[in-house]
Structure formats: C-alpha cells, structure tokens
Amino acid sequence: MANEQEIKYLVPGLERGLQLLLSFSEQHRELTFSEMHRLVDMPKATAYRVVQTLEHMGFIQRNPRSNTFSLGMNVLRLGFEYIASLDVAQVGQPVIEQLRDNSQCSSHLAIRDGRDIIYVARVSAAGARVNQVSIGTRLPVHCTSLGRMLLTDLSRAEFEQLFPDAQLPGNTPGQPRDREALWQMVQQDKARGYVVGESFYRHGISSIVWPVYDRSGRVAAVVSILVPSEEVPQTDRERLQNEVRMAAEKISGFLGYLAKAS
C-alpha cells in the first residue's frame, strides 16, 4: 500500500526523460529517434517532446550529419560534479585496492596536514609481515617519502613558513635535520615527479610514491606502495612505478584534474 502511495507522487515526464537517458549505453552510444522510441515504452508524440526537452537542456546532443543523438555535456557534468564532491579517500579506496592486487604490495593514500602526513586509506598485501599503519596515523612530513612528495606543492615562502627554523624538528637517526637539505631533496623529487624511498623512513622497507592532483592542479594527496626490501628490485622497478603512476592518475582524474598534454 505504501508503494502505491509513493507511485502517486511520481512525475511522469521526469520518469520518461530518465528512461530515455538510460537507453544510452556502451552498446548504444548513438541512437536515432526511432531507436530511442523503440527502446522506451512511451507514445511517439511524448518521446518526441522528451527528446526536444533533453536536447534543449544539453542532456543529449544531435549529430546533424547522421541525425542521431548521443549523451550531452550536461550528463557528463552531473557525473563529474558528483565525483568531485567525494573526498580523496572515497574515490581512492577502490583504486588502491586494485593497486594492491596488481602490485602485490600494501598500498596507501595520504594527505598533508601542516607538518604531518595523515593516512586516509590503506590496504594490506596478502601475507604482509611489515607493521602496517592505521587510517588516521600521523607521521612527520619531513621524515617520510610520502611527506617529501606532498611538500613538492609548496613555494619556497610556504616551505619556510612551514619550517621556520634552519634545523628540522626531531632527532630520528638517518632523517634530514637541515631545512635547506630537505628543500633541495624536495625540489629533486618535484623535478622527477615521483619518489622512490629506499630505507628512507625505516631500514629494510622501500616505497614508491606518486602525487595525486586536484582540479586546480595542486597536490591533494599521494599514493604509495610498500615494498618489503632494502631496495626496490630492479626487475620489478619499472612495472611497480607504472602501477603506482596509473593509480595516482586515475584518482587525479576522479578529482577533476586534467593532465596537460606533453
């Protein structure tokens, strides 16, 4: 009974318009009016008015040469705006799961909060014996390969505002202590476009890190994999770098970033 009550409030015109949009698919990227009318159950005159309305609003577009219709930019905009409204962890989680499966390495997604990195998504490789960070774990940004990549987005003035003293905080052995040395390291990372950190934060553990960009072209996050060895094996290095790069580019695309043509 409740369902019948709900059906009473449906808007027939809107329902028919959405049915018509749903008739487009990978197998039906372009349709003539006759094909659309055949795929949806509505009178021909109604279908004609729906098509005219959708075309007027930019949800479908007509190809005058073939007299066919395809989805218009406003449909793409709706999907884009929805994806862009999600945060990086939401769009990144399934991507780093796929990265884990392809690389067979634990995968992470992290953002910067001041002088800390925060892990916002993570998945462990099968049989991983390395102690894993938890979602929400914070680490000093200057002590990790992920943090170095996140710092590549900063100008010199922003970097010095973040680290006002010539000596960096902390006294962990093997980590950079000098602000200028860190700046030079970050500039090299920026020019390279990614970081391969071999025993940088923890001896015997390597990482491959790639930046994730938002729609404005700023570094919004980083994607990384954890390789349980002192150095990334040369036989796997190129393949693993490509896997991390493709994951980062996919998340960047979800966030609205359009890579510049080289």
C-alpha positions in Angstrom: 0.0 0.0 0.0 2.9 2.3 0.9 4.4 1.7 -2.5 1.2 2.6 -4.3 1.1 5.9 -2.3 4.6 6.7 -3.3 3.9 5.9 -7.0 1.1 8.5 -6.9 3.7 11.2 -6.5 6.0 10.2 -9.4 6.4 12.8 -12.2 5.7 11.0 -15.4 7.6 13.5 -17.6 10.7 13.2 -15.5 10.5 9.4 -15.3 10.2 9.2 -19.1 13.2 11.6 -19.6 15.3 9.5 -17.3 14.2 6.3 -19.0 15.3 7.8 -22.3 18.7 8.8 -21.0 19.1 5.3 -19.6 18.6 3.8 -23.1 22.1 5.0 -24.0 24.8 2.5 -23.1 28.2 1.2 -24.3 26.3 -0.7 -27.0 24.1 2.2 -27.8 26.3 5.3 -27.8 24.4 6.9 -30.7 20.7 6.4 -31.3 18.2 7.7 -33.9 14.9 8.9 -32.6 13.2 5.7 -33.9 15.7 3.6 -32.0 15.1 5.6 -28.8 11.4 5.3 -29.2 11.7 1.6 -29.7 13.8 1.1 -26.5 11.5 3.0 -24.2 7.8 2.4 -23.7 6.0 5.7 -24.4 3.9 7.2 -27.1 5.7 8.6 -30.1 4.5 12.1 -29.5 5.6 12.0 -25.9 9.0 10.6 -26.8 9.4 13.5 -29.3 8.7 16.1 -26.7 11.1 14.4 -24.2 13.8 14.3 -26.8 13.3 18.0 -27.6 13.4 18.9 -23.9 16.6 16.9 -23.2 18.3 18.4 -26.3 17.3 21.9 -25.3 18.8 21.3 -21.8 22.0 19.8 -23.1 21.5 16.3 -21.8 21.5 14.9 -25.3 23.0 16.3 -28.5 22.1 15.8 -32.1 24.6 14.9 -34.8 23.2 16.7 -37.9 25.1 14.5 -40.3 23.8 11.2 -39.2 20.6 12.5 -37.5 21.5 10.5 -34.4 21.6 11.5 -30.7 24.2 11.0 -28.1 24.6 12.0 -24.4 25.4 15.7 -24.0 27.8 17.5 -21.8 25.3 18.2 -19.0 25.0 14.4 -18.3 28.8 14.3 -18.0 28.8 17.4 -15.8 26.3 15.7 -13.4 28.6 12.7 -13.0 31.7 14.9 -12.7 30.2 17.1 -10.1 29.1 14.1 -8.0 32.5 12.5 -8.2 34.2 15.8 -7.4 32.0 16.2 -4.3 33.5 13.0 -2.8 36.7 13.2 -0.8 40.0 11.7 -1.9 39.6 8.7 0.5 36.2 7.7 -1.0 37.4 7.8 -4.6 40.8 6.4 -3.8 39.9 3.3 -1.8 38.9 1.1 -4.7 41.8 2.3 -6.7 44.4 1.4 -4.1 42.7 -1.9 -3.6 43.3 -2.6 -7.3 46.9 -1.2 -7.0 47.5 -3.7 -4.1 46.2 -6.6 -6.3 48.3 -5.5 -9.3 51.5 -4.9 -7.4 51.1 -7.5 -4.6 52.3 -4.7 -2.2 50.5 -2.9 0.6 49.1 0.4 -0.7 48.4 3.7 1.0 46.8 7.0 0.4 47.9 10.0 2.5 47.3 13.7 2.7 49.2 16.6 4.4 48.0 18.4 7.5 50.6 21.1 8.4 53.8 19.3 9.3 52.2 15.9 9.4 51.0 13.3 6.9 47.8 11.5 7.6 47.0 8.1 6.2 43.4 8.3 4.9 43.2 4.9 3.2 45.2 1.7 3.2 45.0 -1.9 2.1 47.5 -4.7 3.1 49.0 -7.2 0.8 48.3 -10.9 1.4 50.8 -12.2 4.0 52.3 -8.8 4.7 54.7 -9.1 7.6 55.6 -5.4 7.9 53.8 -3.5 10.7 51.1 -1.5 9.0 49.9 2.0 9.7 46.3 2.6 10.6 43.9 5.0 8.9 44.4 8.3 10.8 48.1 7.6 11.6 50.2 10.8 11.6 53.9 10.9 10.8 56.2 13.9 10.4 56.1 15.1 6.9 59.8 15.6 6.5 60.7 12.1 7.7 58.8 10.0 5.0 58.9 9.6 1.3 55.2 10.3 1.2 55.7 13.6 3.0 58.5 14.6 0.6 56.1 14.2 -2.3 53.4 16.2 -0.5 55.9 19.0 0.1 56.6 19.4 -3.7 53.5 21.6 -4.0 54.9 24.3 -1.7 56.6 27.5 -2.8 59.8 28.5 -1.1 57.9 31.0 1.1 55.3 28.4 2.1 58.1 25.9 2.8 59.9 28.3 5.1 56.7 29.3 6.8 56.1 25.6 7.5 59.7 25.1 8.7 60.8 28.5 10.1 63.9 27.1 11.8 67.1 26.1 9.9 67.1 22.8 11.9 64.3 20.4 11.4 62.4 19.0 14.4 63.1 15.6 15.8 66.3 13.5 16.1 65.5 10.2 14.4 68.8 8.8 13.0 69.1 8.9 9.2 66.3 11.5 8.8 67.0 15.0 7.4 67.9 17.5 10.1 68.7 20.5 7.9 65.9 22.6 6.3 68.0 23.5 3.2 68.9 19.9 2.6 65.3 18.9 2.7 64.3 21.7 0.3 66.9 20.5 -2.2 65.7 17.0 -1.8 62.0 18.0 -2.4 63.0 20.0 -5.5 64.7 16.9 -6.9 61.5 14.9 -6.2 59.4 17.6 -7.9 61.5 17.5 -11.0 61.4 13.7 -11.1 57.7 13.7 -10.5 57.7 10.8 -8.0 59.7 9.4 -5.1 61.4 6.0 -4.7 62.3 5.9 -1.0 64.6 3.0 -0.2 65.1 2.5 3.5 64.3 6.3 3.9 62.0 6.1 6.9 62.6 2.5 8.1 65.5 0.3 7.2 64.7 -2.6 5.0 61.4 -1.0 3.7 61.1 0.8 0.4 58.3 2.8 -1.0 57.2 4.2 -4.4 55.2 7.4 -4.1 53.2 9.3 -6.8 51.3 12.6 -6.4 47.5 12.9 -6.7 46.3 16.3 -8.2 43.0 18.0 -7.6 41.1 20.0 -10.3 43.2 23.1 -9.6 46.5 21.2 -10.3 47.6 21.2 -6.6 48.9 18.1 -4.9 45.9 16.8 -3.0 47.3 13.5 -1.8 49.9 10.8 -2.5 49.6 7.2 -3.5 52.2 4.7 -2.4 53.1 1.1 -2.2 55.3 -0.5 0.5 58.0 -2.8 -0.9 59.4 -5.1 1.9 63.0 -4.9 0.8 66.0 -2.6 1.3 65.9 -1.6 -2.3 63.2 -2.0 -4.9 64.2 -5.0 -7.1 65.5 -3.8 -10.5 63.5 -6.5 -12.2 60.2 -5.1 -10.8 61.1 -1.4 -10.5 59.6 -0.1 -13.8 56.5 -2.2 -13.5 55.8 -1.1 -10.0 56.4 2.5 -10.8 53.9 2.3 -13.6 51.3 0.7 -11.4 51.6 3.5 -8.8 51.6 6.1 -11.5 48.4 4.8 -13.1 46.7 4.6 -9.8 47.6 8.2 -9.0 46.5 9.4 -12.4 43.1 7.6 -12.0 42.4 9.2 -8.6 43.5 12.6 -10.0 41.0 12.2 -12.8 38.3 11.4 -10.4 39.1 14.7 -8.5 38.8 16.6 -11.8 42.4 17.0 -12.7 43.1 17.2 -16.5 46.7 16.4 -17.2 48.4 18.8 -19.6 49.5 17.3 -22.9 53.2 16.9 -23.0 
